[in-house]
Amino acid sequence: MSTETRPHPPSVEQVLAATRGKAPDGTSHEALVEVARAVVDRERERLNAAGDEPRTPESLGEEAAARLARLSDGRLASAINATGVIVHTNLGRAPWPAVAIEAAAAAARDYLLLELDRDSGRRGVRFRDAEDHLVALTGAEDALVTNNNAAAVALAVGLAGRGGGVVVGRGELVEIGGGVRIPEIIRRAGAKLIEVGTTNRTRAADFEPPLAEGRGRLVLRVHPSNFRQEGFTETPDPSALADLAHRHGAIVVDDLGSGALLPTERYGLAHEPTPTERLAAGADLVTFSGDKLVGGPQAGLIVGRAELVAKIRRDPLARAMRPDKVTLAAVAATLALYRAGRAESEVPVWRMIAAMPEALRERASAIAKLVGDRAVVVATDATVGGCSLPGETLPSFGIALSGRSADRLLAALRRGSPPVVGRIDDGRAILDLRTVDPGLDGELSTAILAAMGGGAVGP
C-alpha cells in the first residue's frame, strides 16, 4: 500500500482535544500532550501493521484518559494467596494488621511530631514508640529499628570495628535470601571473618582459640531459619558460648531472622527461639525481621544492651539504613498488638497460623458447593514460609480443581481479577484456604468460576 492510500491516525491535536474533557482533574498540559502523542504513535503502528480503519479521535481520547487514570492510581494488583504459604515472599510476604495500615496511612497523610519535642519546640528524639514496645516485649535495655534485617545484621557486625574479627560457626555461614550471604555482610562491614568448627558440628570450644588470642572481637550466631540440618549435628549452647565470649571481652550478636514473639509450639510447630530467650542466654544484641513472624512491614529490629544500641545509632550508616515515618508508624502499631495481647486475632500471620483445620474444611466445602462437581475438598499441608520454620507444616484444607490441566487452570486464575495464586500437588490444581482471608471466599468462588468459564457466583 502506498503512503498516499495508507490510513492515517487522527492528529495529536485532535486526540488532545478529545482527551481534555475525559482526563482526571488537575492533569497538566504537558502530561496531556505526552499521552496523546503516545496513543497516536501506537495507533499509527497498528494501522501500518494491519491496514484497518483508523479509530476516531474520541476513541483514542478515551484510551489516553484511561492511561492517565492508571498512572494516577499507582497501586499494585492485589492477589488472593491460595498457595498455603503464609509468608510468601513473591506475593509481598503477608498482609499487615489493619491498625498498622491505618497508622501508615495517617503518617503518610499528615504532619507528625517525628523529631520535634512537644514542650520545647526544638528538635528532639526521633519517634521511638516502636523501640519502646520492643524493650517492653523482649526485656532488652534498648532497641533500634532499621529498614530490614540484613541492615540490622550489618550494623551489629560493624561493632567489631575495621578489621576486627567476627567469629562464626561454619554451619551458620548461610545465604539469607536474594543472594545476600553472611560472609559478604561481614566483609562489607569492614570486619574479618573467622570460621570455626565444621559444617555439621560446632562446639563452644571451637570459638576459644580466636577469642583467647584476641583475634575475635565479636561472635555472630545465625539461626538457620531457611534450612534444617539433621543427622550427625551439633551446635554450641547459647549460654555457654556467651560466657566464653564475655570472658575474653567479645560481643555476642544473635541473628534470629524470623523473630517469633509468640510461642510457635502452641500451634503445633517446632519451637522457634525468641529474642527474650536469647537475651537471657547472654546475647548482647539480637536482630530479627519485622515482616516475617512478627507480621508487620519490612524492617530490621535490634534489641539488647543500651550502650551497644547507642553506638549503632551513632554509626553514620545507621542513617542510610533507617526506615521512614510510614514504616516506623506501622511497626509501632504492629508491636502494640503484641503488648495488648491481640496479636493472634489481629496480626494476619498469626491469625492464619492459628486457624483451626475444621473451620478451613467448612469454608472449602462451601466454596466447592458453589463451584460444582469440578471442585472437591482436600486435606492439605500449609507452611509458614518466608524462611521461617523450614520443614514444618500446618494441617489445612482446600479445594482441588479439575476439568482442565492444572497448569492451564492456575494460569487462568492468575490472569483473572483479582489474580488468584494456587499450587500443584500430585498433578492437581490446589487452592489452600489457610492463606485466604475468610472475607475473600466470595471473590475466590467467582474467580474460580470465571477461570473455568462458569460465570459469576449468584447472590
Solvent accessible surface area in square Angstrom, and as a share of the most:
residue,aa,sasa,rsa
1,M,149,0.67
2,S,56,0.36
3,T,85,0.50
4,E,145,0.65
5,T,96,0.56
6,R,82,0.30
7,P,28,0.18
8,H,117,0.52
9,P,17,0.11
10,P,16,0.10
11,S,50,0.32
12,V,38,0.22
13,E,122,0.55
14,Q,94,0.42
15,V,0,0.00
16,L,20,0.10
17,A,68,0.52
18,A,17,0.13
19,T,0,0.00
20,R,116,0.42
21,G,77,0.74
22,K,86,0.36
23,A,15,0.12
24,P,49,0.31
25,D,148,0.76
26,G,85,0.81
27,T,40,0.23
28,S,55,0.36
29,H,95,0.42
30,E,123,0.55
31,A,34,0.27
32,L,11,0.06
33,V,23,0.13
34,E,125,0.56
35,V,12,0.07
36,A,0,0.00
37,R,140,0.51
38,A,38,0.29
39,V,2,0.01
40,V,2,0.01
41,D,70,0.36
42,R,145,0.53
43,E,3,0.02
44,R,104,0.38
45,E,117,0.53
46,R,80,0.29
47,L,2,0.01
48,N,82,0.42
49,A,94,0.73
50,A,62,0.48
51,G,35,0.34
52,D,69,0.36
53,E,145,0.65
54,P,49,0.31
55,R,85,0.31
56,T,75,0.44
57,P,32,0.20
58,E,101,0.45
59,S,38,0.24
60,L,1,0.00
61,G,0,0.00
62,E,101,0.45
63,E,34,0.15
64,A,0,0.00
65,A,10,0.08
66,A,43,0.33
67,R,55,0.20
68,L,12,0.06
69,A,48,0.37
70,R,154,0.56
71,L,137,0.68
72,S,85,0.55
73,D,71,0.37
74,G,68,0.65
75,R,196,0.72
76,L,169,0.84
77,A,88,0.68
78,S,91,0.59
79,A,44,0.34
80,I,4,0.02
81,N,24,0.12
82,A,0,0.00
83,T,8,0.05
84,G,1,0.01
85,V,43,0.24
86,I,1,0.00
87,V,1,0.00
88,H,33,0.15
89,T,79,0.46
90,N,131,0.67
91,L,64,0.32
92,G,58,0.55
93,R,60,0.22
94,A,15,0.12
95,P,84,0.53
96,W,79,0.28
97,P,1,0.00
98,A,66,0.51
99,V,46,0.27
100,A,0,0.00
101,I,92,0.47
102,E,111,0.50
103,A,28,0.22
104,A,10,0.08
105,A,51,0.39
106,A,36,0.28
107,A,5,0.04
108,A,64,0.50
109,R,169,0.62
110,D,64,0.33
111,Y,222,0.84
112,L,68,0.34
113,L,84,0.42
114,L,39,0.19
115,E,34,0.15
116,L,84,0.42
117,D,56,0.29
118,R,195,0.71
119,D,137,0.71
120,S,67,0.43
121,G,49,0.47
122,R,183,0.67
123,R,176,0.64
124,G,26,0.25
125,V,120,0.69
126,R,52,0.19
127,F,49,0.21
128,R,68,0.25
129,D,69,0.36
130,A,0,0.00
131,E,12,0.05
132,D,66,0.34
133,H,32,0.14
134,L,0,0.00
135,V,41,0.23
136,A,56,0.43
137,L,46,0.23
138,T,4,0.02
139,G,66,0.63
140,A,9,0.07
141,E,115,0.52
142,D,18,0.10
143,A,0,0.00
144,L,20,0.10
145,V,4,0.02
146,T,2,0.01
147,N,53,0.27
148,N,50,0.25
149,N,17,0.09
150,A,30,0.23
151,A,9,0.07
152,A,0,0.00
153,V,0,0.00
154,A,22,0.17
155,L,4,0.02
156,A,0,0.00
157,V,0,0.00
158,G,28,0.27
159,L,20,0.10
160,A,2,0.02
161,G,26,0.25
162,R,201,0.73
163,G,49,0.47
164,G,1,0.01
165,G,3,0.03
166,V,0,0.00
167,V,0,0.00
168,V,0,0.00
169,G,4,0.04
170,R,104,0.38
171,G,17,0.16
172,E,22,0.10
173,L,44,0.22
174,V,17,0.10
175,E,70,0.31
176,I,46,0.23
177,G,33,0.32
178,G,86,0.83
179,G,50,0.48
180,V,54,0.31
181,R,137,0.50
182,I,0,0.00
183,P,47,0.30
184,E,66,0.30
185,I,14,0.07
186,I,0,0.00
187,R,142,0.52
188,R,178,0.65
189,A,24,0.18
190,G,12,0.12
191,A,12,0.09
192,K,127,0.54
193,L,47,0.24
194,I,17,0.09
195,E,74,0.33
196,V,11,0.06
197,G,16,0.15
198,T,71,0.41
199,T,89,0.51
200,N,57,0.29
201,R,55,0.20
202,T,9,0.05
203,R,110,0.40
204,A,22,0.17
205,A,70,0.55
206,D,44,0.23
207,F,4,0.02
208,E,64,0.29
209,P,65,0.41
210,P,4,0.03
211,L,4,0.02
212,A,58,0.45
213,E,110,0.49
214,G,54,0.52
215,R,117,0.43
216,G,5,0.05
217,R,123,0.45
218,L,0,0.00
219,V,0,0.00
220,L,1,0.00
221,R,19,0.07
222,V,2,0.01
223,H,38,0.17
224,P,47,0.30
225,S,12,0.07
226,N,50,0.26
227,F,65,0.27
228,R,128,0.47
229,Q,69,0.31
230,E,128,0.57
231,G,71,0.68
232,F,148,0.62
233,T,49,0.28
234,E,58,0.26
235,T,92,0.53
236,P,12,0.07
237,D,80,0.42
238,P,35,0.22
239,S,49,0.32
240,A,46,0.35
241,L,0,0.00
242,A,1,0.01
243,D,81,0.42
244,L,8,0.04
245,A,0,0.00
246,H,77,0.34
247,R,166,0.61
248,H,67,0.30
249,G,68,0.65
250,A,5,0.04
251,I,30,0.15
252,V,3,0.02
253,V,0,0.00
254,D,2,0.01
255,D,4,0.02
256,L,1,0.01
257,G,9,0.08
258,S,0,0.00
259,G,0,0.00
260,A,0,0.00
261,L,31,0.15
262,L,29,0.15
263,P,45,0.28
264,T,0,0.00
265,E,84,0.38
266,R,145,0.53
267,Y,32,0.12
268,G,67,0.64
269,L,8,0.04
270,A,46,0.36
271,H,91,0.41
272,E,7,0.03
273,P,14,0.09
274,T,21,0.12
275,P,1,0.00
276,T,64,0.37
277,E,72,0.32
278,R,30,0.11
279,L,32,0.16
280,A,90,0.70
281,A,23,0.18
282,G,23,0.22
283,A,11,0.08
284,D,5,0.03
285,L,0,0.00
286,V,0,0.00
287,T,0,0.00
288,F,0,0.00
289,S,5,0.03
290,G,2,0.02
291,D,10,0.05
292,K,21,0.09
293,L,0,0.00
294,V,3,0.02
295,G,3,0.02
296,G,4,0.04
297,P,4,0.02
298,Q,103,0.46
299,A,0,0.00
300,G,0,0.00
301,L,0,0.00
302,I,0,0.00
303,V,0,0.00
304,G,3,0.03
305,R,85,0.31
306,A,42,0.32
307,E,90,0.40
308,L,12,0.06
309,V,0,0.00
310,A,32,0.25
311,K,106,0.45
312,I,2,0.01
313,R,94,0.34
314,R,175,0.64
315,D,43,0.22
316,P,120,0.76
317,L,97,0.48
318,A,11,0.08
319,R,153,0.56
320,A,77,0.59
321,M,39,0.17
322,R,79,0.29
323,P,8,0.05
324,D,80,0.41
325,K,66,0.28
326,V,38,0.22
327,T,27,0.16
328,L,5,0.02
329,A,14,0.11
330,A,0,0.00
331,V,4,0.02
332,A,8,0.06
333,A,18,0.14
334,T,1,0.00
335,L,0,0.00
336,A,35,0.27
337,L,4,0.02
338,Y,18,0.07
339,R,128,0.47
340,A,58,0.45
341,G,68,0.65
342,R,107,0.39
343,A,3,0.02
344,E,72,0.32
345,S,70,0.45
346,E,53,0.24
347,V,0,0.00
348,P,9,0.05
349,V,0,0.00
350,W,0,0.00
351,R,99,0.36
352,M,25,0.11
353,I,4,0.02
354,A,26,0.20
355,A,29,0.23
356,M,131,0.59
357,P,38,0.24
358,E,85,0.38
359,A,49,0.38
360,L,3,0.01
361,R,95,0.35
362,E,104,0.46
363,R,40,0.15
364,A,0,0.00
365,S,44,0.29
366,A,57,0.44
367,I,3,0.02
368,A,12,0.09
369,K,175,0.74
370,L,96,0.48
371,V,9,0.05
372,G,31,0.30
373,D,136,0.70
374,R,81,0.30
375,A,7,0.05
376,V,78,0.45
377,V,54,0.31
378,V,18,0.10
379,A,79,0.61
380,T,15,0.09
381,D,87,0.45
382,A,0,0.00
383,T,48,0.28
384,V,1,0.00
385,G,17,0.17
386,G,10,0.09
387,C,47,0.28
388,S,4,0.03
389,L,10,0.05
390,P,39,0.24
391,G,59,0.57
392,E,33,0.15
393,T,66,0.38
394,L,5,0.02
395,P,81,0.51
396,S,2,0.01
397,F,43,0.18
398,G,0,0.00
399,I,0,0.00
400,A,4,0.03
401,L,7,0.04
402,S,59,0.38
403,G,65,0.63
404,R,105,0.38
405,S,61,0.39
406,A,13,0.10
407,D,97,0.50
408,R,164,0.60
409,L,1,0.00
410,L,11,0.05
411,A,19,0.14
412,A,17,0.13
413,L,3,0.01
414,R,120,0.44
415,R,181,0.66
416,G,30,0.29
417,S,113,0.73
418,P,33,0.21
419,P,32,0.20
420,V,0,0.00
421,V,30,0.17
422,G,13,0.13
423,R,51,0.19
424,I,75,0.38
425,D,55,0.28
426,D,141,0.73
427,G,59,0.57
428,R,104,0.38
429,A,0,0.00
430,I,3,0.01
431,L,0,0.00
432,D,0,0.00
433,L,0,0.00
434,R,6,0.02
435,T,9,0.05
436,V,3,0.02
437,D,62,0.32
438,P,84,0.53
439,G,66,0.64
440,L,58,0.29
441,D,25,0.13
442,G,47,0.45
443,E,82,0.37
444,L,0,0.00
445,S,1,0.00
446,T,50,0.29
447,A,10,0.08
448,I,0,0.00
449,L,17,0.09
450,A,67,0.52
451,A,13,0.10
452,M,17,0.08
453,G,70,0.67
454,G,40,0.39
455,G,42,0.40
456,A,81,0.63
457,V,39,0.23
458,G,52,0.50
459,P,193,1.21
